[in-house]
Amino acid sequence: MTVGWPEKLPHMFNTAFTEKLWIVCNYRRETE
């Protein structure tokens, strides 16, 4: 990790990660 990152970057990464997790959970529910 580089020091001096904009504060938005971690937030953007967090949002993308949460979105992926939500999609995976939805997909699993539909497959069962």
N, C-alpha and C positions, 0 to 999 in steps of 0.2 A: 504493500500500500504506500502511496506517495503522500507526503505531508503537504498541506496547502491546497488540498482539493476543495472545490466549491461545495457548499453545504448541500446543494441540490443533488449531487451525484449519488451519495449513499441513499437518499430518499428515493431516487428514481430506481436504483437497483432493488431496494426493498419492495417497491411497488411491483416491479416486474416479477420478482420472486414470489410474492404473495399471489399474483395473478396466475402464475404457472401452477402453484400449489392448488389453487381453487379449481383450475381446469382439470388437473389430475384427479382431484376428489370427485368432481362431477362425472368424469369419464368412468371412474371406478363404479360409481353408483349406477350409472346407466348399464354397465356391462353385467352387473350381478343379476 
